[in-house]
């Protein structure tokens, strides 16, 4: 078998392409245990919002949570849970798009694009929301709790 320069160059190119592809996948595969734990909590929070589940929301929030809405209203834990589960509206959908999670010591910075739709109980009116969300999660013992949340209208 004869190997010429062209065959050798193509082989080298293929090997280097595979190496670059493997490096590109490494960060996604190398998510830390804390990042994965926070991601699970964020998803649990999304599901608890859709279900309007006060017990689940309470378990996910730190006692000191500061929950800020896109209209500037800021709520403490009790007020947030009461308002999120009062039945005046219900979420038809909530999507957290393009999430990023960065763990820094006992804190995690979570950002995502919120796309949601809710229906008002009083008149059946549907309202869409398009927001940028910043969440800060704090490791308390072995558990991650939502410490603060801020929303900005897009």
Beta strands, then each sheet from edge to edge (+ up, - down):
strand 1: 61-68
strand 2: 74-75
strand 3: 89-104
strand 4: 107-120
strand 5: 126-140
strand 6: 143-153
sheet 1: 2+ 1- 6- 5+ 4- 3+
end
